[in-house]
Amino acid sequence: MVYWRPDGWRLFAWSVAALVLVPVLVSFASFARLDGDTLAHLGEFVLPELLLNTFWLLLGVGLGVGLLGVSLAWLVAMCEFPGRRLLDWALLLPLALPAYVTAFVAIDLLDFSGPPQSWLRAHWGITDLPEIRSRGGVIGVMSLALYPYVYLICKNAFATQGAIALEAAQSLGLSRTRGFFRVALPMARPWIAAGLMLALMETLADFGTVAVFNYDTFTTAIYKAWYSLFSLPAAAQLASVLIVFVLLAVVVEQRSRSQMRFGAVGRSAASKRITLAGAPGWLASGYAWTVLLLAFGVPVTQLMVWTWDVAATDLDARYWAFAWHSVLLAGLGALMVVAVALLLAYAGRQRPGPNMQWTQRIATLGYAFPGAVLAVGLFIPVAALDNALIELGRAWLGFAGTEILKGTLLVMLLAYLVRFLAVGFGPIDSGLQRITRNVDEAARSLGCSGPHLLARVHLPMLQASLTTAAALTFVDIMKEMPITLMTRPFGWDTLAVRVFEMTSEGEWERAALPSLAIVLAGTIPILLLTRRFGASPA
């Protein structure tokens, strides 16, 4: 009888998938330790408000990013108008600007004492203006920050259709407007759904933006349960409810992706655009530039002004420590993510099959989980293991300390790994897919196999993919706030933590300097995304 035994590749993939499942299992296991008083308080005063706030936030952001992303993608991919080539990649720039940075800039500029309202009151006597510190304010800011997710995906979907699909609709008697709604839009529906799901999962995961607006959602409630109520079980129970929302979003997103089908229309068809001459062209250009100005130009300009004002007094040795901590953590996290992602993708190449594909899907599911969920879900088992090790150390070695694993970088780096593994896995797996099996066979025929095949053949061919994965992961970790805020060791403040502390105290100007540093670092993935996806055909 032949017994099947798992090999090293499968064990490694299963181990990574198990690490991703730990926060989920820990969060749901928290219901085994119910605190009646805390649970009653959450059920009566907290959960109803969180559910209502989350519902309106998802609905509003979904409509906002859908309208902005789809309309801009259609204009850039299908129309020719002044400034289109520059806008093609410039409309991605808001990805480099964390939403929580846009949030505090918007509050300062549009609040009651801000320049626009002050000018309108002084010159026109207008006082009844919408309040920026509101549900509409947070929805507007997050829509401007997240529309590039829809824009990037839909732009390529519309480009593959080309103007020929619209001309075919017109040949059947449909007007250009009806052709858009009856033909072009339905053909792009799976891509629109995929972009919307990415934006909505980012909305669920957001902590900094809603904290700046003091708009309570599950992420802020998890933070308050941990640091205000000092109740990890309550934080874990809230995290489990949020996980249900996330898993539902993942299922919908996977179903939308499974419906994607590509039809070749030819390069000439994709490059044939509708020319918008005269007023329509300038209206299209003005609309696109206005969105870009509101989403990126105004916030970055304000950050520069504030930075100039405070740099002389605020730029001291502390900021070099903040920058060093941010770069070091992002570097260590990126190296760890890329190494694990490479081995996970290579495991799929060495042991292909449905089981390995499902294992890889589970292993990269962590990107859909908010950082607050991962922080709680990983901290609880690490704390339990830490307590067990301390007891053993006291019994056997006379250990007198109070922490072994807690208070180190371990929890933070593990949370980074779980959260951003998908970011590194995507480019690397795509790069491996482009290396044909014939290359492997040719290398083996020359005596190169095993680890030597990976080191001497595959790694040189994966340089571009590895660089892309490392850069994207590096900048994502630089911008990440809840994991760093909730799990950092004492004294390990970063630029993102500094932004949170200053905005919590209403010190918008002093938050500008670390924010601008994060934005400058965020321009790297924009350039990589532009190179990877390419500009629309000219």
C-alpha positions in Angstrom: 0.0 0.0 0.0 1.3 3.4 -1.0 0.9 6.1 1.6 0.6 9.7 0.5 2.9 12.0 2.5 3.0 15.8 2.2 6.3 17.2 1.0 8.0 20.4 1.9 6.3 22.6 -0.7 2.8 21.6 0.4 3.7 21.9 4.1 5.1 25.4 3.5 1.9 26.5 1.6 -0.3 25.0 4.3 1.6 26.7 7.0 1.2 30.1 5.4 -2.5 29.5 4.9 -2.8 28.4 8.5 -1.1 31.7 9.6 -3.7 33.7 7.6 -6.6 31.7 9.2 -5.3 32.3 12.8 -6.9 35.8 13.1 -10.2 34.5 11.8 -10.4 31.6 14.2 -9.2 33.6 17.2 -11.8 36.3 16.5 -14.7 33.8 16.4 -13.3 31.8 19.3 -13.6 35.0 21.4 -17.4 34.2 21.7 -16.4 31.3 24.0 -15.4 33.9 26.6 -18.5 36.0 26.7 -18.5 39.0 29.1 -22.2 39.5 29.7 -21.9 43.2 30.7 -19.6 44.1 27.9 -21.6 42.2 25.3 -24.8 43.8 26.5 -23.2 47.2 26.2 -21.9 46.5 22.7 -25.3 45.1 21.6 -27.3 48.0 22.9 -25.2 51.0 22.3 -22.4 50.1 19.9 -23.4 47.6 17.3 -26.5 49.3 15.9 -24.6 52.5 15.3 -21.7 50.6 13.8 -23.9 48.7 11.4 -25.8 51.8 10.3 -22.6 53.8 9.8 -20.9 51.0 7.9 -24.0 50.5 5.7 -24.2 54.2 4.7 -20.4 54.5 4.3 -20.3 51.5 1.9 -23.3 52.7 0.0 -22.0 56.2 -0.4 -18.4 55.3 -1.3 -19.6 52.6 -3.7 -21.7 55.1 -5.6 -18.9 57.8 -5.4 -16.1 55.6 -6.7 -18.3 54.0 -9.3 -19.4 57.3 -10.7 -15.9 58.9 -10.7 -14.0 55.8 -11.7 -16.2 54.6 -14.5 -16.7 58.0 -16.1 -13.0 58.9 -16.0 -12.1 55.5 -17.4 -14.5 55.9 -20.2 -13.3 59.3 -21.1 -9.6 58.4 -21.1 -10.0 55.0 -22.8 -12.6 55.8 -25.4 -12.3 59.6 -26.1 -9.7 62.0 -27.5 -9.7 65.4 -25.7 -7.1 67.9 -24.6 -4.7 66.6 -22.0 -5.8 62.9 -22.3 -2.3 61.4 -22.5 -1.2 63.2 -19.3 -4.4 62.4 -17.4 -4.1 58.7 -18.5 -1.5 58.1 -15.7 -1.9 61.3 -13.6 -5.4 60.2 -12.5 -3.7 57.3 -10.6 -1.8 59.8 -8.4 -4.4 59.8 -5.6 -3.3 56.2 -4.8 -0.1 57.7 -3.4 -2.0 59.9 -1.0 -3.4 58.1 2.1 -7.1 58.8 2.6 -6.4 59.9 6.2 -4.2 62.6 4.9 -6.8 63.9 2.5 -9.2 63.8 5.4 -7.5 66.2 7.7 -6.6 68.6 4.8 -10.3 68.6 3.8 -11.4 69.3 7.3 -9.0 72.2 7.8 -9.9 73.8 4.4 -13.7 73.2 4.5 -14.5 73.6 8.2 -16.4 76.6 9.5 -13.2 78.6 10.0 -11.6 77.5 6.7 -10.8 79.9 3.9 -13.8 79.1 1.5 -16.4 79.4 4.2 -14.8 82.5 5.7 -14.7 84.2 2.2 -18.3 83.3 1.4 -19.5 84.7 4.8 -17.5 87.9 4.4 -18.4 88.7 0.7 -21.7 87.0 0.1 -23.2 86.5 3.6 -23.6 82.8 3.0 -23.6 80.9 6.3 -25.8 77.8 5.6 -23.2 75.5 4.1 -22.9 71.7 4.4 -20.8 70.5 7.4 -17.6 68.8 6.4 -17.4 66.8 9.7 -20.3 64.6 8.6 -21.2 61.4 6.9 -21.2 63.2 3.6 -17.8 64.6 4.3 -16.2 61.2 5.0 -17.9 59.6 2.0 -16.7 62.4 -0.3 -13.1 62.2 0.9 -13.0 58.4 0.6 -14.5 58.5 -2.9 -11.8 60.9 -4.1 -9.1 58.7 -2.5 -10.4 55.3 -3.7 -11.7 56.0 -7.2 -8.4 55.0 -8.9 -9.2 51.3 -8.0 -12.2 51.5 -10.3 -10.5 53.7 -12.8 -7.5 51.5 -13.3 -9.5 48.3 -13.9 -12.2 49.8 -16.0 -9.9 51.8 -18.2 -8.3 48.6 -19.4 -11.7 47.0 -19.8 -13.0 49.9 -22.0 -9.8 49.9 -24.0 -10.2 46.3 -25.0 -13.7 47.1 -26.3 -12.6 49.9 -28.5 -14.9 52.3 -30.4 -15.8 49.4 -32.7 -18.2 48.0 -30.1 -20.0 51.3 -29.8 -20.1 51.7 -33.6 -21.7 48.3 -33.8 -24.4 49.4 -31.4 -25.0 52.6 -33.5 -25.3 50.5 -36.6 -28.2 48.8 -34.9 -30.0 52.0 -34.4 -28.8 53.0 -31.0 -27.6 56.5 -30.2 -24.1 56.9 -28.7 -25.6 57.5 -25.2 -27.9 54.5 -25.4 -25.0 52.4 -26.9 -22.9 53.2 -23.8 -25.6 52.1 -21.4 -26.9 49.2 -23.5 -23.6 47.8 -24.8 -20.3 49.2 -23.3 -21.4 49.4 -19.7 -22.8 45.8 -19.5 -19.7 44.5 -21.2 -17.5 46.1 -18.5 -19.8 45.1 -15.6 -17.4 42.3 -14.2 -14.5 44.8 -14.2 -16.6 47.5 -12.6 -17.7 45.0 -9.9 -14.1 43.9 -9.3 -12.9 47.6 -8.9 -15.9 48.4 -6.6 -15.1 45.4 -4.4 -11.5 46.5 -4.0 -12.6 50.0 -3.1 -15.2 48.7 -0.7 -12.8 46.3 1.0 -10.4 49.2 1.5 -13.3 51.2 3.0 -14.1 48.4 5.5 -10.4 48.3 6.4 -9.9 52.0 6.8 -9.1 53.4 10.2 -7.3 56.7 9.8 -9.9 58.5 7.7 -12.9 57.6 9.9 -10.8 58.4 13.0 -10.0 61.9 11.7 -13.7 62.5 11.0 -14.7 60.9 14.4 -17.0 58.7 12.4 -17.4 55.4 14.3 -17.0 52.2 12.3 -15.9 48.7 13.2 -12.2 49.6 12.9 -12.4 52.5 15.3 -14.6 50.4 17.7 -12.0 47.6 17.8 -9.3 50.2 18.7 -11.5 51.7 21.4 -12.4 48.3 22.8 -8.7 47.4 23.1 -7.3 50.7 24.4 -10.3 52.3 26.1 -12.3 49.3 27.5 -9.0 47.3 27.9 -11.0 44.3 26.6 -9.3 42.1 24.0 -12.3 39.7 23.9 -14.6 42.6 23.1 -12.2 43.8 20.4 -12.1 40.2 19.0 -15.9 39.9 19.0 -16.2 43.1 17.0 -13.5 41.9 14.7 -15.5 38.7 14.0 -18.5 40.7 12.9 -16.3 42.8 10.6 -14.8 39.6 9.2 -18.3 38.4 8.1 -18.6 41.6 6.1 -15.2 41.1 4.6 -15.8 37.5 3.6 -19.1 38.4 2.0 -17.3 41.1 0.0 -14.6 38.5 -1.0 -17.2 36.1 -2.2 -18.9 38.7 -4.4 -15.5 39.9 -5.7 -14.5 36.3 -6.6 -17.8 35.7 -8.4 -17.3 38.9 -10.4 -13.8 37.9 -11.4 -15.0 34.4 -12.5 -17.3 36.1 -15.0 -14.6 38.0 -16.7 -14.0 37.1 -20.3 -11.8 38.8 -22.8 -12.6 39.3 -26.5 -9.9 40.3 -28.9 -10.9 43.4 -30.9 -7.5 44.1 -32.3 -5.1 46.9 -31.6 -6.6 49.1 -34.3 -10.0 48.8 -32.7 -8.7 49.6 -29.2 -6.8 52.6 -30.4 -9.8 54.1 -32.3 -11.3 56.8 -30.1 -14.2 59.2 -30.3 -12.8 62.7 -30.9 -14.3 65.3 -28.6 -13.7 68.6 -30.4 -14.6 72.1 -29.2 -16.7 72.6 -26.0 -17.3 68.8 -25.3 -13.5 68.2 -25.4 -12.8 71.0 -23.0 -15.7 70.0 -20.7 -14.2 66.5 -20.6 -10.8 67.8 -19.8 -12.1 70.2 -17.2 -14.0 67.5 -15.4 -11.0 65.1 -15.3 -8.6 67.9 -14.1 -11.1 69.0 -11.5 -11.3 65.5 -10.0 -7.5 65.2 -10.0 -7.1 68.7 -8.5 -9.5 67.9 -5.6 -8.2 64.4 -5.0 -4.4 65.2 -5.3 -3.5 68.7 -6.3 -5.1 70.7 -3.5 -4.2 68.3 -0.6 -0.5 68.0 -1.7 -0.2 71.8 -2.2 -1.7 72.4 1.3 0.8 69.9 2.7 3.7 71.7 1.1 2.5 75.0 2.5 2.1 73.6 6.0 5.5 71.8 5.8 7.2 75.1 4.8 5.7 76.8 7.8 6.6 74.2 10.4 9.8 72.6 9.1 12.0 75.1 10.8 10.7 74.3 14.2 9.3 70.8 13.8 12.0 69.0 11.8 14.3 67.7 14.5 15.9 64.4 15.5 12.5 62.9 16.3 11.6 62.9 12.6 14.7 61.2 11.5 13.7 58.5 14.1 10.2 58.3 12.7 11.5 58.1 9.1 14.1 55.4 10.1 11.5 53.3 11.9 9.1 53.6 8.9 11.8 52.7 6.4 13.2 49.9 8.5 9.8 48.3 9.2 8.7 48.7 5.6 12.0 47.2 4.4 11.9 44.2 6.7 8.2 43.7 6.0 8.8 43.9 2.2 11.7 41.5 2.3 9.7 39.0 4.4 6.6 39.3 2.2 8.6 38.9 -1.1 10.5 35.9 0.3 7.3 34.1 1.4 5.4 35.1 -1.7 8.2 33.7 -3.9 8.2 30.4 -2.1 4.4 30.2 -2.1 4.2 30.9 -5.9 7.0 28.4 -6.5 5.2 25.8 -4.5 2.3 26.2 -6.9 4.7 25.7 -9.8 6.2 22.6 -8.2 3.0 21.0 -7.0 0.2 22.3 -9.4 -3.4 21.3 -8.9 -6.7 22.5 -7.5 -5.7 21.8 -3.9 -2.6 24.0 -4.2 -4.6 26.8 -5.9 -7.1 26.8 -3.0 -4.2 26.9 -0.5 -2.7 29.9 -2.3 -6.1 31.7 -2.3 -6.5 31.2 1.4 -2.9 32.3 2.0 -3.4 35.5 0.1 -6.8 36.3 1.7 -5.3 38.5 4.4 -5.3 41.5 2.1 -9.0 41.6 2.5 -8.8 41.8 6.3 -8.5 45.2 8.0 -5.3 45.8 9.9 -7.2 46.2 13.2 -8.6 42.6 12.8 -5.2 41.2 12.1 -3.6 43.1 15.0 -6.2 41.7 17.5 -6.3 38.2 16.0 -2.5 37.8 16.1 -1.8 39.5 19.4 -4.1 37.2 21.4 -2.4 33.9 20.5 1.1 35.5 20.7 0.2 36.9 24.2 -1.0 33.4 25.3 2.2 31.8 24.0 4.2 34.6 25.7 2.5 33.9 29.0 3.2 30.1 28.7 6.9 30.7 27.9 7.2 33.1 30.8 5.7 30.5 33.2 8.1 27.8 31.9 11.0 30.3 32.1 10.2 31.1 35.7 9.8 27.4 36.7 12.9 26.1 34.9 15.3 29.0 34.6 14.2 31.5 37.2 13.2 34.0 34.5 12.1 37.3 36.1 10.9 39.2 33.0 7.3 40.0 32.1 7.6 39.8 28.3 9.3 37.6 25.8 7.4 37.9 22.5 5.1 40.8 23.3 6.7 44.2 23.0 8.8 43.0 20.1 8.5 43.5 16.3 7.2 39.9 15.9 3.5 40.6 16.0 3.8 43.6 13.8 5.8 41.8 11.1 3.5 38.8 11.2 0.5 41.1 10.7 2.3 42.8 7.8 3.0 39.4 6.3 -0.6 38.3 6.5 -2.0 41.7 5.4 0.3 42.3 2.4 1.2 38.8 1.1 -1.3 39.2 -1.7 0.5 42.4 -2.8 3.8 40.5 -3.3 2.3 37.3 -4.5 0.4 38.8 -7.5 3.4 40.1 -9.5 5.6 37.2 -8.6 3.1 34.6 -9.6 2.4 36.4 -12.8 6.1 36.5 -13.6 6.4 32.7 -12.9 3.4 32.1 -15.2 5.3 33.8 -18.1 8.3 31.4 -17.7 7.4 28.3 -19.8 8.1 24.8 -18.7 10.4 24.4 -21.7 12.9 26.7 -19.8 12.8 24.3 -16.8 13.3 21.2 -19.0 16.2 22.9 -20.8 17.9 23.8 -17.5 17.5 20.2 -16.1 19.0 18.8 -19.3 22.1 20.9 -18.5 22.2 19.5 -14.9 20.5 22.4 -13.2 17.7 21.4 -10.9 16.3 21.8 -7.4 17.4 25.0 -5.6 19.9 25.7 -8.3 17.1 26.0 -10.9 15.4 28.7 -8.8 18.6 30.6 -8.0 20.3 30.4 -11.4 17.4 30.4 -13.8 14.1 31.7 -12.3 15.4 34.4 -10.0 17.2 36.3 -12.8 14.1 36.1 -15.0 11.9 37.4 -12.1 13.9 40.5 -11.3 11.2 42.9 -12.6 8.4 41.0 -10.8 10.4 40.9 -7.5 11.2 44.6 -7.8 7.6 45.4 -8.4 6.4 43.2 -5.5 9.0 44.7 -3.1 8.2 48.3 -4.0 4.4 47.9 -3.8 4.7 46.2 -0.4 7.2 48.7 0.9 4.9 51.7 0.2 1.8 49.9 1.4 3.5 49.3 4.8 4.8 52.9 4.9 1.1 54.1 4.7 -0.3 51.4 7.0 -1.7 52.8 10.2 -3.8 50.4 12.4 -1.4 47.5 12.6 1.5 49.8 13.4 -0.5 51.8 15.9 -1.9 48.8 17.8 1.1 46.5 17.9 4.2 48.7 17.8 6.8 48.2 20.6 7.4 51.1 23.0 9.3 53.9 21.3 8.7 52.6 17.8 6.6 55.5 16.4 6.5 55.8 12.6 5.5 58.5 10.2 2.0 57.1 10.1 1.7 57.0 13.9 2.9 60.6 14.0 0.2 61.6 11.6 -2.4 59.9 13.8 -1.1 61.5 17.0 -1.1 65.0 15.5 -4.5 64.7 13.8 -6.0 63.3 17.1 -4.9 66.6 18.7 -6.1 68.7 15.8 -2.5 69.7 14.9 -3.1 69.6 11.2 0.0 71.7 10.3 2.3 69.5 12.3 0.8 66.4 10.6 1.9 67.8 7.2 5.6 66.9 7.4 5.2 63.2 8.0 2.3 63.1 5.6 4.3 64.6 2.8 7.1 62.1 3.4 4.6 59.3 3.0 3.2 60.8 -0.2 6.6 61.1 -1.7 7.2 57.4 -1.0 3.8 56.6 -2.4 4.8 57.9 -5.9 6.9 54.8 -6.5 4.1 52.3 -7.0 2.3 54.8 -9.2 5.2 54.8 -11.6 5.4 51.0 -11.4 1.6 50.6 -12.0 2.0 52.9 -15.0 4.8 50.8 -16.4 3.0 47.5 -15.6 -0.4 48.3 -17.1 0.9 50.7 -19.7 -0.8 53.8 -21.0 -3.8 53.6 -23.2 -2.8 53.2 -26.8 -2.1 56.5 -28.4 
